[in-house]
């Protein structure tokens, strides 16, 4: 797929995700009513980032990357699974202490469906992680460690997670 095809696919995927209309009887047989996630889309970046731990632009890019991988691995045919909603639920679970049941209530799905979609999205993220996550080379680690020590006074540090400081 060349760059023009990829851009067209990304544009069409975002349009489909934003403009999807579900039939009125879509909720039959479900334990919870369908939740309109459009209000999540309308959240401004600071509020969106508070709930999902990433900017909307990063989220939309991730929807395209995950959606493309799911299409390439024939995972887009699961009934009732939409990439944007499944990714939102997964990010919510990873960003909060909420249970599958409470996330299901928030997103209008049974806890089993939330769990299955969570497992699928996590598997996809794991499969594509090698494209985006890599350990620094020895030269890069030495440079990072020097910068950490110069800037913060901590020797031999090559990374940190979260940035929260908890007093002990």
N, C-alpha and C positions, 0 to 999 in steps of 0.2 A: 504494500500500500504506500503510495507516494504521499508527500506532504499535503498536496491539495486534497487528496481523498481523505486523509486523516482530519484535516480542518473541517471538511464538509461533514464527516461522520460526527465530530465533536459538536458542531453547530446543530446538526439535526437531533443528536441525543439530548442536548440541553433543551431544545424546543419541545421535544416529545415529553421530557420529564416535567417541564413547567406547564404544558398545556394539556396534559392527559385528563380526559373526562371519563369518570367511572360510571357505569350504568347504575340507575337508582336502586336496582335490586341486588347490587353487589354484596350487600351486608347479610343476606339471608344465610342463616345457619351459623353465624359468628357470635361468639359470646359478648363482643363489644361492638359498638357502632364504629363505622369507619371514621377516622379522624382526618379532617382536612389539614394537611401539613403546609398549606399555602402560607399560613401565618408565620411559620418558621422561615420561609423564604423572604418575608417582608421585614424580618428582624434586621436592624442596623448592625454593622460589623462589631461594635463593642459587645452588644448583647448576644449576638450569634456566637462570638468567640467565647463568651462566658459559659454558654451551654455546651458547646461542641469542641472547645479547646483549639480552634483554628479559625482563620478568617473565612468569609464566604467564598472568596476567590480561590483559596486553597481547597476548600470543600468541593467547589464546582469542578476544579481541575481533577481532584481525586475521584469524583463521580465518573468523569470521562475515562480516566485511566482504569479504574475498577470495571466500569461498564465494558470497555474495549476488551479487557482480559476475560471477562465473563462471556462475552460474545465469542471470543476465540476459543474458549474451552467449553463451549456449548452449555453454559449455565444460565443463560437468559431466558430459557424456556420454562423455568419453574413457575407454576401458576401462583398468582398473587404476590410475586416477588418483584419489587421495583428497586432498581439500583439505588436511587436517591434516598428512598425511605429506609431501605435496609442499611445503607451506610450511616444515615442519621441515627438509627436505633443503635447500631454498633458503637458509634462514637459516644452516644449518650451513656451506654453501659460502661464503656472504658473511662469516661470522664466523671462518673458519679458512682455512689455506692448503691444505686437502685437495683432492685431485683428484676428478673425477666418478667415477673407478673406486673410490677408497677410500670415498667417500660411498655408492656403490652397495653395497659390501660391508657397510657399517654399517647400511644401510636395506633390504637384501635385494632390490636391483634391479640390472639391467645398467646399465653406464655410459651407454649410449644413452638408456635410459628416464629416468635421472636428468637427463641433459642436456635432453631434451625437456620434462620437467616443470619444470625450472629456467627454461627459456625462456618457458614458459607463465606461470609465477608472476611472473617479472620483467615480462613484458608487462602482466599485470593490475596489478601494483604501479605501473607507469608510467602506466597509464590512470587509476588512481584517485588518483595523487599530487597532482593539482591541488586535490583536496578538503582535503588536509591540509598541504601544503607551499606556502608563499607567501613571497615576498620582502617584508621590512618596507617600509612607506611611508617617505618622506623624514623625516617627523616622528618615526616610531618609530626610524629609524636614528640620528637625532640624539640621542634619549633614551638608546638603547642605548650609543652611543659615550660619552656623558657618564658613564653608570654604569660602564662598563669603565675609563675613565680615573680616576674617583673611587675605585673599589674596587681596581684593580690597577696603576694608573699607566701604562697603555698608551693613548695617544691614537689616535683615529680607528679603533677596532676595533668592528665591529658583530656579530661572531660568532666562534666557534672550533669546531674539530672535534676529537673524541676526548679531549682533555685530557691526553695523554701529554707529558711533558717529556723531550726527548732532549738530553743535553749534547753540545755540538759542540766 
